[in-house]
Amino acid sequence: MIDAKANTYDFAVIGGGIVGLATAQELSKRYSDARILLLEKESAVGQHQSGRNSGVLHSGIYYKPGSLKATTCRLGKLAMEQYCTEQSITFDRCGKIIVAVDEAELPQLQNILQRGNENGINCRLIDQKEIKQIEPHSAGVAAIHVPEAGIVDYPAVCDRLRKQLEERGHSVLLGKRVSAIETAAKQINIATEQGDRYQAGFMIACGGLYSDQIAKLSGLTPPAQIVPFRGEYYELREDSRHLCRNLIYPVPDPNFPFLGVHFTRMIHGEVECGPNAVLALAREGYDWLTVSPRELFQSLTYSGFLRVARMHWRMGLGEIKRSLLKSAFVKALQRLIPEIRSQHLKPCRSGVRAQAIAPDGSMVDDFLWIVQGRSLHVCNAPSPAATASLEIARNIVNRAAEEF
C-alpha cells in the first residue's frame, strides 16, 4: 500500500512531453479551480520524442480520412499555429514537396494526393519544372506540393506550456519517476522512486516510450507493447544548406510505418537529413552504445515484434546498413537530391520513436488510449502527435470527463 499521507490534487498527469503538457493545460482551462500535478522523470520537459522530432507542422496529408490522426492533425495544426502566434513562438508555414523519383512511385503519389484532397488539404500535383522552381536541387518526375506544411520550435512550445501551468499555480515536478500506482475508492495513489507520495481524483498518463509500462503499474494489460525504433540524422554543413530550401519528402512505402529519409529545414536554419529506423537497444537508446538488457529482452521476445521482424527483415537490414555505413545513408539521400555527397554531411542528433505493436504483429497506426476507473492511459501517440497535441489534449480531456 502507498502511504496515505500524500499531497492531494484533483488531477495528476504523468509525463512532461508535449502531449502531457498540453493535456495539463487543457485541464487547467476546463477546470479553473482544480489543483493539477504534472510529474516528469527528467530534469526538464520535452526531453525525448517531443524535443527530438523533425520539428514539422504536419498537414495531415498521409492519414486515413476520418481517422483520429487525420482529424486531430488538421485541427491541431491550426491550434498550434494560433498558440505560437499568441505566445510569440517562431513557426514558418514554408511548404513541402513529396517527390516521386521514378514512374513506379506515381500510383502511390496519386493515392496520397487523393487522401490529401479528402482531408481538405491545400495540395496539388506538380511536374518536374515546378519541382525545380520550388527545390532547384531535387530530383523527381512528379511531386505533391503542400504549401501549408510548416516548421516550428517544439521545445519552445513545451517550455511555454510548463511556464503557463506554473504561473496558474499548478505543480510541474521534475526528476520524479513514478514507481507505483494504486486505485482506491475515491482517488489514485501515486508513488515515485524518490519517495514522494501523491493523491489525485483522476490520473492521465502520457508516458511516451514507457506508456505501456505505466499502464501495467496501474494493473492494466495494454493492448500493445512499445518497441523503440531509433531514427538517426545527418545535418547539412552550413555551406551546403542551399541544396534544400524547405522540406523534401519521398513517397513512403505503404507497407512500412516510417516515411523514409527526407530533408527538413529546421526553425533555426539547420537542414537535417534522415531519419533511418533501427531497433533501439534501450527505450531511450539514442546510439548503439546505450543498451538496456532488460528492455532489449522485452523487445526481442515479444511476439508482435518477432512477427514484424519476419515480415520486414530485408528492409530492417537495409536500415541497419544505413546506420553503420555513411555511404549507404548518402545513397538513400541521393534519390531526392543527387548532388549530395558525403562531405556535405556531418553527424547529427537521433531520436527514438515509441512504436506500439499489437501481439499479432500489426503496428498501431492511430492514437490509442484506454480508460479504467480513475485513470486514462495514452498508449500510443505517434506522429503527428506534436502537431496535433493541443487537439489531442482536448479529446483526451473530453474522454476523461465521461469518467469523472
N, C-alpha and C positions, 0 to 999 in steps of 0.2 A: 504493500500500500504506500502511496505517496503521501507524505506529511500534509495534513490538512491545514497547517499554519502556513498559508501561502498568500502571495499578493493576488488580489482579486480584480478581474477585468470582465467587461461584458463580452468582448471578442478577443481572441488570440489568433494571430496569423503567423504561421511558421514559414520562413523563407523570405529573404530580403533581395530576391531578384525582382525584375520589373513587374512580373505578374503578381507577386506577393505585395509589393509596394502599391501597385495600382488597386489591388483588392482592399488593402487597408485604407487607402484614400477614399475609395467608393463607400466603404462602411462609415468613414468619418463624415462624409457628405450626407449620407442617407440617415444616419442616426447621430445627430449632432451632440446629444447628451451622453453618448456611450463612451466608456473607457476602453481604449484599444491598445493591445500589446502586439508588437511585432518582434519575433525572435530570429536572429540571423547568426549562424555559426562562425562566419568570417569576421574580420576586423573592420570591414567596410561593406556596403551594399553593392549589388550588381557585379560580383567578382567572377562569376562563371559564365553561363550562357548569355546573360544579359549584357555583360561587358566585353564578351569575346566574339560577338556575332559580326555579320558583314556591315552593320550599320545602315541597312537598306530599309526604306519605307516601301513595303511591297504593295503593288496594286491589287493583287488577288487574281491575276490572270490565269494561274495554273490550276486553281482549285475547283472541285466539282460544284457546279451551280446548285445552290440550295444547301450546301454543307455548312456546318458551323464555321469552318475555316474561311469559306468564301464570304459569308455574311459578316462575321466579326472583323475580317480584314478590311472590307470596304468601309464599314462604319468606324472601325478603329483607326484607320489611316486618317480619316477626316478629323477624328477626335484628337489624335496625336498632333496633327499639324496645328489645330486650334490651340492645344495646350502649349506647344512650343512657341507659338506666336504670343500668347498671353504671358509666358514666362521668360521671353527673350532668349530662348534656346535655339541655336542655329540649326536650320534644316534647309535643304535645297531640293526642289522638285525638278531634278535635272534630266529625267527621262532615261530610258534604256532601250537597247535592241536585243531581241532574241534571234540568233542567227542560225540559219540552215547553211551548212558549209558545202553540202552536195545535194543532188536531186533526191537521193534516198530519204532525206530528212523532211522533204516538203509535205508529205501526208501528215506527219506528226505536228509540223508547224501549223498546218491548217486546223488540226484539232485544237491546238492551243488558242488560235485566233477565234474559233467558234466558242470556246469556253469564255474567252475574254468578252466577246460580244454578249453572251448570255448573262454574264456577270455585270454588264453595264459599264465596262471599262473603255476608256478612250484609247483605242488601239487600231492599228491598220497595217496591212501588208505593204512592204516596200521592196523595191528591186535593188540590183547591185549599185546603180547610180546613186540612189538615195542613201544606201548604206554608207557609201564613201563620203557623202555630204555630211552625215552625222558623225561617223567614225572613220576618218580617212585611211586608217591603217588596218581596218578589219577586213577579213575575208568574208565570203558568203555569196550564195546565189540568190537568196531572198532572206527577208527578216521581218519580224514584227516590231514596229516602233510603238513604245508605250511611254508617251510624253509625261504621264502623271506619276511615274515611279520616281522615287527620290532617295535621299540620304539624310541621316540625322545623327546627332550625338546622343546615343542611348545612355552612356554613363552619366552624362549631364542630366538626363531625364530622371534617372534613378536617384541621383543626389538631390535634385529638387523635390521629388516626391518625399524623400526622407525628411528633408528640412521642413516641408509643409506639415507633415504629421507631427513633428516635434513642436512646431510653432502653435499647433492646435492643442497642445497639451498631452499628446499621446506618447507612448513609450516605445522607442525603437532601440532594442538592446542588442549590441553586437558581441561577438565572441561567446554566444550561448548555443551550444549544440544540444538538441533535445535527446534525452536518453530514455524517457518513459512517458507513456500517455495512458491515463485511465479515465473511463467514462463512468461517472457517478449519476445519481438520480437527477440532480439539478445542475451539474456542472462538469466540465472537463478538467482533470488534474494533469498538469504537465510538470515534468522534472527535467533538469538539464545535467550534463556531465559536470558542470561547475558547482552543483549542489543547490541550485535555486529551485524554488517551488512556486508554481503559479496556478491559479484557478480562472476559468473563463466559462461564461454561459454558453458560448459556441466557439468552435475552432475551425479555421480554414487552413489547410496545409498546401503550400505551394513549394514543394521540396525539390523540384527540378530533377537533378541527377539522382537524388535519393527519395523521390516521391513514393516509390513502391515500398521502400524500407520504412518510411514514416507511416504509411498505411498499415504495415504489419505491426508496428509498435502500438497501433490503436486496436489491434485484434482483428483487422480486416484481411481478406485474401484479395489482393489486387488482381484485376483481370488480365494484366500484362506485366512483364518484367522489364525494367530498364536495362538496356545493353548500351554501353558507352562507345561511341564512334568518334575518333579524333579527326578533325579536319585541320590540315597543315597549309600554311600560306607562304608564298614568297611576296616580296614587295618590289615594285619597280624602283630602280635607283632614280634619284632626283632628275638627272639629265636624260632619263628615258620616259618620264611621265607623259610626254607628249604623245606617246603611242596609244594612249587610251584617254579619251576626253571625259567619259562618264561611266556608264555601265554596259558591259558587253557579256551576254549570256549565251550558252549553247542551247540547242534543242535537247531537252532532257530525255533520258531513256525512260519510257513509261513503266518499265518493269523494275525500276530501281528508285528508291525514295529520295535520292540526292540529286541535285541539279547539275552536277558536273563542275569542272573547273571553269571559272569565269573571271572577269576583270571588274573590279569595283573601285571607283574613286571614293575615298573616304572624305568625311566632312572637313578634315583639316588639310586636305590636299594630297595625302598619300594615295597610291594606287596599289591595292592588294590583288594578288593573283592566286586563285585556288577556290575552294579547298579540295583536297582529296578526301577519302573516307576510309580510315583503317580502324580496326578494333583497338580501342584503348585498353591498356593493361591495368588500368585502375579507373574508377569512375571520374576521378579528376586527374587522369594521366595525360598531361599535356606534352609528353615526349616519351621516347622509347625507354628511358631510364627510370621512369616513375611506374612502379609495379606494386600492386596490392595483391598478394597471393590469394587472399580470401575472395576479393571482388572478381579477380580473373577466373578463379574456380567457379564462381557463381555463373559467369557468362558462358564458359566453355562446357559446363554440364547442363545448361538449360535447354530443354527440348526445343523451344522456339528458335533459339539461336542456331542450334545444330541443323534444323530444317532450312533456315536461311542460308547457312554456310553451304549446305549441299546444293541449293538452287543457284547460288551466285558465286561459287568458289573461283571461277575463272575471272570474273570481274574483281573479286576480292584480291586475287594475286596481282592483278594489274594495279590496284590501289596501293598495295604494299610496295610494288616496284617503283611507283611514282614517289612514294615516301622515302625510299632508300637511295634512289638514283635521281639526281637533279636533272640529268639529261632526259629521263623519261617524263618528268614533270614539264620540262621545257617543250618536249614534243607535243604533249597534250595542249599546252597553251598556244602552240603554233597553228593549231587548227583554226583558232579565232584570229590571231594576229601573226601572220607568217614571218614578220620581221623580228620577232622576239628571239633573242639569243641568251645564252647562259649568263653572259657578262652584264646583261640588263637587269638581272635579278639579285636580290640579297635576301637572306633568310628573314622570316617574319614570325609573328606570333602563331599560336594554334588555339583551337577551341575544341570542346568536347560536346557532342550532341547527345542528349538523352533520348535514345530511340526506344520507344515502347514496342515490345514484340509479344504477341499472343502465344500461348503454348503450341498452337498449330503452325507457327512459323509466319503468320501474317503480320505485317508491320502495321501498327495502329497509325492511321494516317490523319485522323481528325483529333480535335480536343476531346479529352475524356476526363470526367470526374465522377466520383461515387460519393453518395451521401449515406450516412448511417448515424442514427441517434443525434448527437450534438456536434457532429463534425462533417465537413466536406473535404474531400481529398482530390486535388488536381493531379491525376495520374498520368496525364500526357498533355503537354503544351508545346507542340512542335512549331517550327517556323510556319506561319508568320506571327508567333506569339508576341514578339516585341512590338511589331507594328500594331497588332490588334489588342495590346494589353489593356488599354482603357475600356474597350468594349467587352473584352473577355471578363474583366472585373465586374462590369455591370451585370453580365449574365450569371456569373458566379454568385453575386450577392442576391440576385433575383431568385436563384435556385435555393440558396441557403435560407432565404426569408420564408420559404414554404415550410421549413422545418421548425423555425423559432417564432 
